[in-house]
């Protein structure tokens, strides 16, 4: 499965054949943060906008956002 990565947040990309759009949610956050696009370029922009919106919303609400995935292992 293809993924996008922005500010260490990840999204796994899916395609809807009926609607002819790419779509996804940010993986690993408790909130549902979805986005879509009709092209790969639109999808990438929508993903970045969704991550930025999520971070801004958390800041405005005075709460910590869920941490993005890390490629480091904790012993």
C-alpha positions as CSV (number, residue, x, y, z in Angstrom):
1,X,0.0,0.0,0.0
2,X,1.3,3.5,-0.9
3,X,1.8,6.0,1.9
4,X,2.4,9.7,2.3
5,X,4.6,11.2,5.0
6,X,4.5,14.8,6.2
7,X,5.9,16.2,9.5
8,X,6.3,12.5,10.4
9,X,2.6,11.9,10.2
10,X,1.6,9.0,7.8
11,X,-1.4,8.3,5.6
12,X,-2.1,5.0,3.8
13,X,-3.6,5.8,0.4
14,X,-6.7,4.2,-1.0
15,X,-8.6,4.7,-4.3
16,X,-12.4,4.8,-4.7
17,X,-13.3,3.5,-8.2
18,X,-16.9,4.7,-8.1
19,X,-16.0,8.3,-7.0
20,X,-12.6,8.3,-8.9
21,X,-10.8,9.8,-6.0
22,X,-7.8,9.0,-3.8
23,X,-8.6,9.2,0.0
24,X,-7.1,8.5,3.4
25,X,-7.0,9.4,7.1
26,X,-4.0,10.3,9.1
27,X,-2.8,7.1,10.8
28,X,-2.1,6.9,14.5
29,X,-4.2,9.9,15.8
30,X,-7.2,9.5,18.0
31,X,-9.2,12.0,16.0
32,X,-10.5,11.2,12.5
33,X,-8.6,13.4,10.1
34,X,-9.6,12.6,6.6
35,X,-8.8,14.1,3.2
36,X,-9.1,13.3,-0.5
37,X,-8.1,14.4,-4.0
38,X,-8.8,13.7,-7.6
39,X,-5.1,13.5,-8.5
40,X,-2.0,12.6,-6.7
41,X,-1.0,16.2,-6.6
42,X,-4.3,17.2,-5.0
43,X,-4.0,14.3,-2.6
44,X,-0.6,15.4,-1.4
45,X,-1.7,19.0,-0.9
46,X,-4.8,17.9,0.9
47,X,-2.7,15.6,3.2
48,X,-0.4,18.5,4.1
49,X,-3.4,20.8,4.7
50,X,-5.0,18.1,6.9
51,X,-1.9,17.7,9.1
52,X,-1.5,21.4,9.4
53,X,-5.2,21.8,10.3
54,X,-4.9,19.0,12.9
55,X,-1.9,20.6,14.5
56,X,-3.5,24.1,14.5
57,X,-6.8,22.7,15.9
58,X,-5.0,21.0,18.8
59,X,-3.0,24.2,19.5
60,X,-6.2,26.3,19.5
61,X,-8.0,23.8,21.8
62,X,-5.0,23.8,24.2
63,X,-4.3,20.1,23.9
64,X,-1.3,18.0,22.8
65,X,-1.6,16.5,19.3
66,X,-0.9,12.8,19.1
67,X,2.7,12.2,18.3
68,X,3.6,11.2,14.8
69,X,5.1,7.8,14.1
70,X,8.7,7.4,14.8
71,X,11.2,5.2,13.1
72,X,13.1,4.7,16.3
73,X,12.6,1.7,18.5
74,X,12.3,2.1,22.3
75,X,14.1,-0.6,24.4
